[in-house]
Every structure is written in C-alpha cells, then in structure tokens.
Amino acid sequence: MSTEMIVYAQMEQAAGVNSVAFDSNGKLALSGSDDGIVRLWDLVKGKQPKIFRGHKAAVTSVSFSPNGKYALSGSNDKTVRLWDIESGLEIRKYPGHTAAVTSVCFSPSGMQVLAGSMDWTILLWDTENAHQIRSFQGHKAGVRSVAFNPKKGNQILSGSDDGTISLWDITKIPPVKNFPGHTGKVTSVSFSSAGTQVLSGSDDMTVRLWDLESRKEIGNYKWPYYSTAISSVGISSDGTQILSGSDYGPARLWDAASETFIRPFPAYGSTSAAFSPNGKQILTGSKDGSVELFDISTGSRIANFIGFKNGEWAVITSEGFYNTSPKGEQYIMVRDGGKSYGIDQRYSTAFSSSDYVADLLQGIPVHANISELREERRVAPENRSQAADKRSDLLVAESRQNQKKYALVIGNQNYTKFGRLTKTRNDADDMDVALRSMGFTVNKVLDGSLVQMQDALTLFKNRLGESKDAYGFFYYSGHGVQDRRGENYLIPADADIPSESYVSQRALSLETVLKEMSSAQNHLNIIVLDACRKFPDAWSKSITKGLAQASYRPTDSIIVYATTAGEVADEYSTTRNSLYTEHLLKHLTTPNLDVKEMFRRVNADVVRASARKQYPAIYDQYFDIAILNPRSRVEEGQ
C-alpha cells in the first residue's frame, strides 16, 4: 500500500451534478445540481465566486450566454431562469412548460432562449422580455435535449424519448428533417462548430455523427465491451474529436474520422461532459457531486470542484492542494498509510493553499518534488525529524488517486412475478449505512431491473479500475437461482422468467459479476450473496435448490454465500434483517479486524443462531491481510 499522503473530500454531503458548461473563454464553468443550485466556478483561481439559488427542484441543464454575462438554467421545477453572473441575482423566468425542463440554451446572438421539456414541447422566448415566440410540437414523448446551430441561428435541433432527432426552422412549425437510426431514447444532441454536422447520443448505447444536409450517418461510436446509456455528447471545436458521457461510466474520447476510441476520463459516472473552447480540457459532472477538470492530451485529472448541499465548496488539485469556502474545510480529509482523518490546523497549513491551487490550474509547477514538500509541511517543525515514525498517526483519508473503498449494494424485495420478500430492503439499507460509516463510496440499487443492475455493475467496475489498491464490496439480497448447468443468477425485481431457458437472458449472471470485478484488477474484491432463498416459480422445483458452488473464483476475491451451496436459508431471524445479514452487520464495522477473521465470526454466529441448520459458505482466493475499518489510536481514544 502506498504511504503517500493524499487529500480528498467527503462526498456524502455533495450535491449530484446533472449539467456542466464552459464559458466562451474557458475560464469559468457552470454546474447544475440535484439540490436546485446553479454554481459558478472560476477555473483559473480555483474557487466558487457565485451560487444562484431559486429553483425548487434539481437543476437539469445550464448554459452561458454568448457574451458571458448571463447564466441560463432549466429545472425539474418546470421553470427556465436567467441569472446575472456579476451580481448573482435572478433576472427573469421564462414561463410555459408544464413538466420538467431537461435542456436549455441561448441562440448564437444571445437574443433568444430555447428549452426542451418532458411535456413533449420545445419553447422559444425573447431573452429580454421573456415573450414566448414559438412552441414546437411534434415529438411523441419528452424532449431530452435541444441545441442551436452556431452558424445558422434559425435552425434548432431536438432529441426525444420517442427515439427521434428533429431539425427545425424557427420560422416554420413542422420539423424540416428527421435523422433515423437510433433504437432508443435520444438523450443528447449537438451541432459541430461549423454547423454542418449533428452529433447524437442515446440509451441504445451509441453515439452517432450525421451530415446535416443529407441526414446520412457518417460516424458511429460505441464502446465495444460492456457499455451503458449515453447521457451527453460533444464535438471538439476543430471537429476532430468526439466526447461522450454516461451516468454509469467514464467520459470517453473518440477520433471523429476513424471512430477510434482514444481514452477514458475516469469520472464516477459522467452525467454531463463538455469540451473547453480551446479543445485542451474537458469538464465532467457526476452524481457523486464532482465537477472534474481533465487534460485531454494525457487524460489526467487536473482538479475536482465540489459543491456541498449547505452552499460550502472545495477545490482540490490532483497534487492534493486545496482551496475551500470558510466552512468547506470540514469536508476535507487526508490519507496516509491507509488511515483516514479530518483536517486540523496543522494539516490545513500543509495543504490549504489558494495560491498553489491557482498556479496548478494554470499549469505553473509549484515545487520540483511535491512529495518532499508535503513531508516538510505536514508536521510541526519540532517533529519533522520524527515524521517517518509517526506516519501511522497522521491524519489520513480516502483518495481519488490512492486506495479507495467502493461498494455496490442491491436489495430486490418487491418482485412483480415472484412475490414479495420481507427483509431484503432492510438488509440493503442497513448495509449501505454500515459501509458508508467505514469510508466506502456506496451505490445502492433497490428493486433493480436487469438494466439497472447491469448499469450499476459497470459503474462499480469502472470505479474499482481507477486504483490498484481499491477494495470492492458487492452485496446482494434477493432471489438467486442456479440452472441445470450449475450457473448462478441474481434475479431482477421485474424479471419475467416463464421457464429455465429464459434465465440467462433475463437475470444477472454471478459469473458476469465476478468477471467484471476481476477485470478491474484492484487489490481485493468481496462478494456477499444473501440470495439462498426459496424460489417460488414452478420450473425451479426441477433443479437443485439454492446456489451452486462458485466454480469461477477470481484471484484476490472472497465470495460468501449466506448458506451452503445447494441449500436454502430459512428465516430464523426475528429481527429486521435476515439471519446472515444480521450477524454480518454485527461484525462488519469492528475496528482493525482482518476481513477473514470478521467473516469467521459472522459464520460462527450464524451457525449458532440457527441451531446448526444454516452453514454459510466461503470461497477464499485472497491470501493477504485486509482491514476494512482501520482506526488509529486517536480515533479509538487511546
């Protein structure tokens, strides 16, 4: 494990980001968040100079005016609002939409405002007086994205849940052209800077490039491996590169001409992604609350901009130096030697530097050897000679560049075809709380469909793949079944499986889970399956009950079943949790306990509590020591 000191922010109080945008100079950025706030970020000085409050629900889309003086925002509260950048005040609202507003933009002149909505319409207003100029109707479902042609101010583009892309002339009512090809909802549309090409993204998992005049598809960009729905698309200013974002995966960069994948930008799901005007950087927004700035040429993260729900903020460079609002420092953490602590005055002195943050954002190196600088500054002068001996007692924390802990928790309870289970939601909720208390970043899925479970698995794998030292924890509570070949499957809540032959198509294979996690090549993966319940469907009675033994056992993994393979776990527990999860929760958060000893205690308790009727199974391919909840002497009060 690396002993380098790393700085990061606690993300539990961060507001999920839905939209990001650069200004025309690439020096400022906007982000719109789930907390209803529009945030202005200074990308040169590394700070948040303004926040815009007024929306009553999540902000779904943001945009700068061409002159950079105004910000535009759309929200689930059905409103479109104009803000003054200098004063931070709301100037006016644009009325008319009757459902959530999903996308907003200015005309190239800035004299008009355009918005798409889930009410199936597109509305155009005069920017100055909010007079509605025109309503565009024709889509058969919600409109997800709208855009103005930067070279022809009379042309607008829209993408809809009805699977269509429409080109409109604002002087005419019917759409001028449609672009056929996508097989799913069109989630994002964009023009090239020359105005001659159209780019689109869809939940059919493809990004497509079109010739505007002929409407012919001239490019198709799809991740060849496991992929997820596209949430945003963009074309570089010179037209040579394509950018795509996904809620459950990294932003990806492509060569426009050859359709070749260039590199990912490892954000934690990129709900929104945008090119800088000069094409040298990209900005991503994520549901974990991050707004991250990347260098296009290297793919490296430059800085993370985080807005918290109480209005505080933090900016952290990849080198670990940070700048915060007056109370934002409470969310800053530091990792050293694998232990996590909050910032105190001494370590604030070591890492808090608005000057260093500004220099690094502008590409100015701050020290020839940053590691030595940290070592020099992180301890009081009188203790510097003893720094190495006291490393284990320094403030430490989880880092985006060092060991991290991630968990995917799935609880399927309300089955549409197989009845209702009683405790799986409690199990998932309580595991979520316990894992978060130990520093895990948790994604929880309740009553998940197959697509939701697959998408969550993709995000989980991507997160694990960012750090070779990462710990992964997969927890599933719900129905599980094996087929005649001995393959195990986790059953989605909405699954319709009339016979065994449908299982492989309509359920999530355990082998897929294991292979996806293993492909991340991280340090340790733990898989806990509380899925050995009686499966109610008639066809399942002809095959072996419970789960089959784990035939695929990846290296550096620990796979745990709530009971022995081929057996069913009865509900011996009288508490809110299943018997196995009840005892897992009892021992999971024990400080400084090796993971294998933790599971030994859990399994022993389950055997005793069930009067030796339930014997958990464990398949162990991990031969090191791992402590999931390390605590220092300070934390333990010694």
NUDORO-478119 format. One record per residue: residue in one letter; x, y, z of N, C-alpha, C in turn. Coordinates in steps of 0.05 Angstrom, whole numbers, plus 5000, padded with zeros to 4 digits. Layout:
<recs>
AXYZXYZXYZ ...
</recs>
This chain:
<recs>
M501749765000500050005000501750255000 S500950444984502550694983502350845009 T504450975017504451135041504451435035 E504051505010504051785002501551925014 M501852155024499652305036497952425014 I495352375015493452454994491052605006 V490052794992487852955002485352914985 Y483052894997480552864982478252984999 A475852984988473553095002471552875007 Q470252895031467952725037465652805018 M464552605004462552674983459652624992 E459352535017456552465026454752715026 Q455852955031454253195031454453355005 A455753244985455953374959453353344944 A452753534927450253524911450853414884 G449353204876449753084850449453274827 V451253254807451353444785450053324760 N448353484748446853394724447853524698 S449153764700449853914676452254084682 V454154114663456354294665456754444638 A457954674640458354834615460755024620 F462455054599464555254598463455524588 D464655744596464155994583465856004557 S465456214541466756234515469756264517 N470856344541473756374544474956124558 G473355954568474355714582475455774609 K474856014620475856094647473856054669 L471256034661469155994681467555744673 A466155634692464455404687461955424704 L459755304694457355284708456754994714 S455454944737454454674742451654694754 G449954514747447254494757446854244773 S445654254797445754034815443053944825 D442953714837440553594848439353764871 D440953934884439954094906438654354896 G438254384870436954624859438654864856 I441254834860443155064859444755054833 V445155294821446955334799449555454811 R451755334805454355424816456155524794 L457455744800459455864782462255794792 W463955684775466655614783468655774768 D470655874782472956014770475155804765 L475555734740477455524733480355614732 V480755874736483455984737484456014765 K482756124782483456164810482755934829 G480955754819480255524835478455594858 K476155714852474255784873471455804862 Q469555834880466755864872465856144879 P465956324859465256604865462356664869 K460556494857457656554859456156284860 I453856294874451856094871449156224865 F447556094850444956204842442756034853 R441256144872439055994886436356094876 G434455914874431755994866430155754857 H431455564844429955324834428955164858 K426655034855425454874876425954584872 A427354504852427954224847430654204832 A431453964825434053924813434454094788 V436854204785437554354760438554154740 T437354144717437953934697439754034675 S439854294670441354404647442254684653 V444754754645445855024648447255104623 S447355374618448655484595449555774599 F451755844588452656124588451456274564 S450956534567450256694544452856734528 P452556794502454956834485456857044495 N455757264507457457474518458557424546 G457757194557458757114584457657264607 K455657434603454557604624452257464639 Y451157264627448757134639448956834640 A447556714659447256424660444356354657 L443956134644441256024639441055754652 S438755694664438355434676435555334673 G435355064671432754924670432654724692 S430254664701429954504726427554324724 N427554124742425253954745422854104757 D423354344767421054504777419454634755 K420054564729418654654705419354934696 T421355054709422055334702424755354688 V424955574672427455654660428055934672 R430555974681431256214695433856334684 L433956604683436256754674437556894698 W440156874700441656984722443757174713 D444357384729446457564723449057464736 I451057414720453557304730454957484750 E454957744745456357924763455057954790 S452457984791451058024816450157774830 G449757564814448757314825445757314828 L444357514817441457544821439957424797 E437557324804435757234783434557474769 I434657464742433557684726430657634718 R430157394708427357334700426957034696 K424456964695423656684688422356694660 Y422356454648421156414622418856214625 P416356304625414156124631413155954607 G411755744613410355594592410555294594 H412755194604412954904605411254794629 T410054554624408354434644409454184656 A411954114650413353884661416353964664 A417853774674420753824679422153934654 V423754134657425454244636428054084635 T428753984613431053804611433553924598 S433154134581435354244566434854534559 V436854704562436654994556439055084540 C438655294524440955414510440155694499 F442255854493441856114480442156084450 S440956264435441556284407444356394403 P445556364379448256474375448556774381 S446356924377446457214382445957274412 G444857074426444157124454441457254457 M440057314435437557464437435157284441 Q435557014440433356824444434256604463 V432256494476432656274495430956034486 L432155804487430755554478430755354501 A428555204503428454994524426754764514 G427654514522426154274517425054164543 S422854014542421553934566420353654563 M419753534586418353274586415453304580 D414553554575411753594566411553554536 W413653454523413753394495414153634477 T414553874488414754114472417454244474 I418054424455420354594455419354884454 L420255054472419355334472421655514466 L421055734452422955944444421956214455 W423656354469422956614480424856834471 D423957074473425657314471427157334497 T429857354496431457364521430757604538 E430357834526430058084541427358104556 N425258024542422558074555421057814561 A422257584557421057324563418557274548 H418157414525415857364508416257104493 Q414256924494414456674480414056714450 I416056654435416056694406414656464392 R415256224400414155994386414255744404 S412355564399412355294411412555094389 F414454904392414954704372413854434383 Q411954324369410554084377410653884355 G411053634362411353424342412553164353 H414153194374415252954387412952814402 K413252544404411252374417412052294445 A414052414455414952364483416652604492 G417652584516419252804527421652884510 V422253144510424553244496426953254515 R429053114509431353094527433553304522 S433753394497436053574491435353754467 V436254004469435954194447438554334442 A438854444417441254584410440754774387 F442155004387442055194365444455134346 N443955164320446155154301447855414304 P450455384311452055624316452555804292 K452055694268452455844243449855934230 K447755804237445155874225443155904248 G442756144258441156194281438256124278 N437356054254434555984250434155684253 Q436255524256436055234258436455144287 I434654964296434954844322434654544319 L435754404338435854114338434554004364 S433153784363432053664387432253364387 G432653244410432752964414430652884434 S429252654430426952594446426952304456 D425352254477424851984486423451814465 D422251934445420951784424422951664404 G425551714409427651594392428351754368 T427251994365427752154341429552394347 I430952484325432452734325431052904303 S430353144311428853314292430353574289 L430553664264431653924257429354114250 W429354354263427154544259428254804249 D426454944234426955224227425155394244 I426255584259424655734278422555914265 T422755934239420756094224418455914214 K418755644218416755464209415955274232 I413555154230412554984252413454694248 P412854554226413654274225416654244224 P417754014234420653974232421453954203 V423854064197424854064170425853784163 K427253664181428553404176428453234201 N428552974197428952774219431352604212 F432652504232435052334228434452054239 P433851864222433151594231435651434238 G435351254258437651074264437750974292 H437351154312437451064339435150874346 T435650684363433650494371432750534400 G433550744412432750814440432251114443 K431851194467431451484473433851644465 V433451864452435652044445436052244468 T438252214482438752364507440252624503 S441752654481443452884478443952934448 V443853194440444453274413446153514413 S447753544391449653774389450353824360 F450954074354451954144328455054164329 S456254114306459154184304459454484303 S461854584309462254874310461854994282 A462254834261461854934234458854924226 G457254794242454354774237453654594214 T455454414205454854244183454453954191 Q454953894216454653624226452953624252 V451653394257449953354280451053114295 L451253134322452052914339449852844357 S449452584362447252504380448152264397 G446952244421447452024439444751914448 S444751654455442251514460442651304482 D440351224494440550994512440650734498 D440850734470441650494456444650454457 M446050614473448850594479450650684456 T449650824437451250914415451351224413 V453551324402453851604394454151604364 R452551774351452451774322452952054311 L454552064289455152314276453652324249 W452352544243450752564219451652804202 D451352774176451553004158448953154158 L449053414164446653574167444953584141 E446353624119444853664094443553404084 S445053184084444052934073442552764094 R442952824119441852664142443052384143 K445252334129446552074130448352044154 E448351804165450251744187453051724176 I454851874188457651864178459651774200 G458651714223460351624245458651484266 N459751264277458351114298460451034319 Y459951124344461951084365460750934388 K461650684391460550514412462750364426 W462750374452464650224468464249924463 P466349784454465949504444465449304466 Y465949384491465649194513463049244527 Y463049244553460649294569460149594568 S457649674560457149954557454550034571 T454050294572451650394585450450624568 A448050704576446650914561448351174561 I448251314538449651564535447951794547 S449251964563447852184575448552454563 S450952484550451652744538453652694516 V453652874496455552854474456553134467 G458953144454460053394445462153354423 I462553554407464553554386466653774392 S469153704389471253904394470954134374 S472054364381471754594364472954564336 D474954394334476154344307474854114293 G472853984306471453764293472853504292 T475153474304476753224301476153024323 Q474953104345474552924368471652924377 I470752694387468052654397468252594427 L466452704443466352654472463652544479 S463652334495461152214505461252184535 G458952224548458752174576456551974582 S456751844605454851644614454351664644 D451851634653451251654681452851444697 Y453351214685454650994699457350914688 G458751104676461351034666462951284661 P465451254653467151494649466351644624 A467251894622467152024596469151904577 R468451884551470251754532470851944509 L473251934499474152094477474751924453 W473752014430473951864405475252034383 D476551904364477352044339474952044320 A474252284312471752314296471952174269 A474152194256474452084229474651784229 S476351674246476851384245474951224264 E473451364281471651244301473251084322 T475851144324477551004343477351124371 F477050944391477051034419479851124427 I480051364439482551474447483151424476 R481451514494481851474523479351534539 P479251414563477151494582478051714600 F476151854613476752044634475251934658 P476751834678475551664699473951824720 A471851944711469952064730468051854740 Y466751904762464951704774462151724761 G462051654736459551704721459551984712 S459252024686459352294675456652374664 T454952474681452252564672452452774651 S454552934652454953144632457953174627 A458653224602461453254595461653464573 A463753634574463953854555466853904548 F467353974523469954074514470354364522 S472854434529473554714532473654844505 P473355104503473355234477475955194461 N478255174475480755124461481354834455 G479554654465479854374459482054234475 K483154364496485354244511484454114537 Q482054174545480954064571478153964567 I477253794585474453724586473453754615 L470953804618469653824644467453614646 T467353474668465253274673463753334698 G461153264698459553274723458653004730 S458452944756457752674765455752684787 K454252454789452252434810453452424838 D456052374840457252374867457852664876 G457352864859457753144867460253264855 S461753114840464253214829463853374803 V465353594800465753724774468753714770 E469553554750472453484747473553594721 L475853714723477253834700479553644692 F479653564667481653384657483253504634 D485753414632487453484610486953284587 I486153374564485453194542487853034532 S490153164530492453024518493452794535 T493152804561494252594578492052434592 G489552544593487452414607487552444637 S489452604647489852634676487952844687 R487152794712485352974726486953214736 I486053454730487353704739486353784767 A483753784770482553874795479653774797 N478753764822475953694828474653924842 F472354014831470754234843468254114855 I467954154881465654024895463954234909 G461354224903459454394917457854234936 F457654324961456254184982453454294985 K451654134996448854204997448254445015 N450054515033449654745050450855005038 G451754985013452855215000455955245002 E457155085018460055085020461354944996 W463954984992465254874968468154804974 A469254644956472154584957473154534929 V475654604925477054544900479654404908 I480154164897482454014904483953934879 T486554004877488153924854489053634857 S489853524835490853244835493353214852 E494753434857497153414875496353424904 G493853484911492953484939492653754952 F493353964938492954234950490054314945 Y488954464964486154534962485554824970 N483254914961482155174968479155124975 T478155244996475455195005474055455013 S471455445015469955655028470555655058 P469755855073470455875101469855615117 K467555485112466855245127467154995110 G468155025086468454795069470654605077 E472554705094474754535102473854295119 Q471454315131470454095147470153835131 Y469953865105469553625088472153515077 I474453645082476953555072478153345089 M479253135076480452915090483252865079 V484852715094487552645085488052355090 R489452215071490251935075493251915076 D494151755095497051695097497351425110 G498551245096498950975106496350815109 G494150895097491650745097489650825118 K490151045133488351135154487151405147 S484751455157483251685148482551865172 Y482952125168482352325189481352585176 G480152755192479453025183481753215186 I481453445174483653645174483553795201 D485953835213486154025235488054255227 Q488654435245490154675237492854615226 R494154415237496854345228496854255199 Y494854075192494753965166493454155146 S491854335156490854555140493154725129 T495054775147497354925139498954775117 A498954515118500454355099499254355071 F496554355069495354305043493554535033 S492654705051490854915043492555145031 S492155195005493655404991492155494966 S490855714968489455824944491455894922 D493755984930495856064911496855814895 Y497355594909498255354896496055244877 V493555254887491355154870491255314844 A491355584847491255754823493555704804 D495955674815498355614799498055354784 L497155144797496854884785494754884763 L492555024768490455044748491455184722 Q493455364726494555504703497055364691 G497655124702499854974692502555064702 I502555214724505055304735505955114758 P508254984755509154794776509654944802 V508954824824509354964850511754864865 H512854634858515154534872516354304856 A518954284856520254074840519553794849 N519153764876518353504887516153544907 I513753514898511453564915511353374939 S512153124936512252934958513953034980 E516353144973518153254994516853495007 L515553664991514253905002512153825023 R510553615016508553525035509853425061 E511953265058513353155081514353375099 E515353585086516553815100514353975115 R511954005103509954185114507954055132 R507653785130505353665143505553645173 V508053665184508353635213509653895224 A509153935250510354165263513354155261 P514754385260517654385257519154215277 E518154215302519654065323519453765319 N517553675302517153385299518053285271 R519253455254519853375227521753145226 S523653135245525552915244524352645251 Q521952655263520652405271518252335253 A518152475230515752445213515352155205 A517452015198517051735188515951565210 D516851595235515951435257513051485264 K512151735259509351805267507451795243 R508251685221506551685197503951555202 S503851335218501451185222499451345239 D500251555253498451705269497651975257 L498552025232497752275219494952255209 L493752485203491152495191491352365164 V489452175159489452025133486652005123 A486451955096483751945085483651805058 E481351745050480951615025481651815002 S482751714980483651894959482751794932 R482351984914481651904886484151804872 Q486451834883488851744869490251514884 N489251434906490551224922488451024929 Q488950854949486950644956484250764962 K482250644951479550734956477850484962 K475450534973473650314980470950374967 Y470050184951467550214937465749974942 A463150034942461249824947458849854928 L457749634919455249624905453349454921 V451149574930449149434947446549414931 I445549164928443049124914441048974932 G438649084935436648954951434048934934 N433348694926430948654910428848524928 Q426648664932424548564950421848534937 N421048734921418348724910418448614882 Y418248354880418348214854415648224840 T415648294815413048314801411948044794 K413647834791412647564784413147364806 F414747424825415547214845414847294874 G412947474877412147544904414047734918 R413447784943414947994958416547864980 L419147924981420747845004420448045026 T421247965050420548135074422748305085 K425248225081427448355095429648455077 T429548415051431748475034432248775032 R430148935033430549225032431849325057 N431049215080432349285105435249215104 D435848975094438548885092440249075075 A439249155052440749335035441049615047 D438949715059439149975072441249975095 D441149765111443049755134445849705125 M446249545105448949515094450049765082 D448349915069449150175058450150355080 V448750375102449550555124452150455136 A452350185141454750075153457250125136 L457050075110459350105092460150395090 R458250575089458950865088460350955113 S459550845136460850915161463850835161 M464550645144467250545143468850675121 G467650875107469151015087468650915058 F466850725055466250635028464550835013 T465050864988463251004970461250804960 V458650834966456650634961454650714940 N454150534921451850564903449850354910 K447450444917445350254926443150244905 V442250004898440149954879437949794894 L435549904894433249774907431249684885 D430349434887428449334867429349394839 G431849314833433049374808432149204785 S431849324761431349174737434049064727 L434048894707436548784696438349004686 V437149194672438849414661440049584684 Q438349634704439449794727441649644741 M441349384744443449234757445949224740 Q445649194714447949184696449349454695 D447849674694449049934694450549994719 A449349914742450649954768453249794769 L453249554758455649384758457849514741 T457049634719459049774702460350004716 L458750174729459750394745461650294767 F460850074780462449954802465149864791 K465149724769467649634757469449864749 N468250064738469850304729471150434753 R469650454775470750574799473150414810 L472750154811474849974821477349994804 G476950024778479250024760480950274761 E480050474776481650724778484050694797 S483950504816486050474835486750184840 K489250114836490149834840489949754869 D489849954888489649884916486749874926 A484749914909481949934918480849674929 Y479049704948477449484959474749504946 G473749284937470949274926469249094943 F466749174948464949014965462249004950 F461548764940458948724926457048574945 Y454748694950452848564968450148544953 Y448948304954446348264941444548114961 S442148224963440048094979437548084962 G436647834957434347794940434247504930 H432747454909432547184898435047114882 G436046874885438146774868437446484860 V438446394837437746124828440046024811 Q440245754810442145624792440645484770 D441945454746440645304725441845014725 R441044854706441844574705444844544701 R446144754690449044734685450644814710 G449144904731450544984755451445274754 E450245434735450845724734448945874752 N449946064766448346224785447346484774 Y444946564781443746814771442446964793 L442647234792441347414811438947524796 I436547504809434047554795433247854798 P432947994776431948274778429048284788 A428248514799425648534812423448514792 D423848604767421748594747421948364728 A423648164734424147944716421647774710 D421347704685419247514677420647274665 I420747054680422346824673420446584672 P419046534650417046324649418246044650 S420746014642422045754643425045794647 E426445574653429245584658430845694634 S429845644610431345734586431546034584 Y429946184599429946474598431846594618 V432846434637434346544659436846704650 S438346584632440846714623440446974609 Q438047014598437447264584436247474602 R434847394623433247584639434147614668 A436447494674437547524701440547594699 L441747684720444547764721446247524730 S448047434712449747214718451747284740 L452047104760454047154780456847154768 E457346984748459946974735460547244721 T458447374711458847644699459747844721 V458447834744459248004766462147954773 L462947704776465647644784467747724763 K467047674738468947744717469248044713 E467048194716467148484714468948594737 M468448504761470048594784472948524781 S473448274772476248184769477748334748 S476248424726477548564705478648844713 A477648944736478549194746481449174757 Q482248934764485048884773485749044798 N483749074815484249214840485249024862 H485749124886487148964906485448734918 L482948794924481248594938478348634930 N476948414924474048424919472648224937 I470548324950468948164968466148154956 I465047904954462447864943460747714964 V458647844974456847724994454147684982 L453147434981450547374969448647264990 D446847424998444647335016442247274998 A442647074981440747014959439846734959 C440246584980439546304981436746264992 R434846394981432046384990430446184972 K428246094981426545924965425446074942 F425945974918425046104893422245994887 P420246164884417446074884416445964857 D417846004835416745924809416845624805 A414845514792414545224789416845094776 W417945214755420145084740422645044756 S423045214777425445194793425444944811 K423144814814423044574831424444334818 S424844354792426044134777429144144778 I430244364789433144384790434044404819 T436644394824437644404851437044664864 K436144654889435444904903437945054911 G437445314918439745484927441645544904 L444045634911446045704892448045474889 A449245444865451345254861453945354872 Q455845174877458445254885459645454865 A461245634875462445834857464745694842 S464145634816466245494800468345684791 Y467645944786469546144778470246314803 R472746294812473646424836476146594829 P475646844823477947014815479947044837 T482447094829484547154848483847404863 D484847424888484347664905481447714909 S479847504913477047534918476147354942 I474047444955472847284976469847274970 I468747044964465947004957464546864980 V462446984989461046885013458046835006 Y457046595012454246525010453046525038 A450446615040449146615066448846335078 T448746135060448645855069450045675049 T450345425056451845235039450645225011 A452345184991451445144964449444914963 G447244954947445244744944443244744967 E443344934985441544945007440045215007 V437845225022436245475024436445575053 A436845835056436945965082434146035091 D433245905113430645975124430846225141 E428546335147428446595162428446535192 Y430746465202430946415231430946675247 S431646895235431947145249429147265255 T428947385278426447535285426847835285 T429247915275429848205274429048315246 R429748565241429148685216430748585193 N432848425199434648325178434548025176 S435547925153435847635150437947545171 L437947285176439847185196442747245189 Y443447195164446247235157446947535158 T445347705147445947995146445948115174 E444148005191444048105219446848065232 H448047845228450647795241452947915225 L452647945199454648095184454748385194 L452448505198452448785208453648805236 K453348595251454448595278457448615279 H458748485259461748465260463048635238 L461648725218462848855195464449105203 T463449265220464649525227466649505250 T467249265260469149235282471849355274 P472949555289475449685281477749495281 N479549525261482149395260481949085260 L479748985248479448695247479948595218 D481648395216482248285189479648175177 V479348205151476848125138476247825142 K478247655142477847375145476847305173 E477947435193477047395220474247495223 M473647715210470847825211468847625200 F469447505177467547305166467447055183 R469746975195469646735213467746785236 R467747025247465947085270463047095260 V462647205237459847215226458846935222 N460346765209459446505202458946335227 A460746365247460346215272457746305286 D457246565286454746655298452246555284 V452346545257450046455242449546155248 V451645995250451245715256449945685283 R450945835303449845815330446945905331 A446346135318443646255319441646085305 S442445925285440645755271440445475282 A441645435305441745165317443044965298 R445145055285446744895267445244795242 K443244955234441644895210442645045185 Q444045275190444945435168447945475170 Y449445375150452345395149453145575126 P454045815131454945985108457345855094 A457545915068459745815052461646045045 I464245995044466146195037468146085017 Y468746224995470646144975472846354975 D475146284985477146484991479546454972 Q480046664957482446674940484146924946 Y483947014970485547244979487447165001 F489947214998491947105016493547315030 D492447555032493747765047492047845071 I492748055084491148155107489848415098 A487248435103485748675096484048765119 I484249015127482649125148480749325136 L478149275137476149435123475549695139 N475949685165475349925181477649995199 P479850085188482250155204481750405221 R482550395245482350625263485050675277 S485750925280488250985293487850995323 R490051025338489851045367488251295375 V488451505359486951745365483951695362 E483151555341480351505336479251325358 E480851135368479950955388480151065416 G481051315418481151455444483451365461 Q485551255449487851175465489851405468 
</recs>
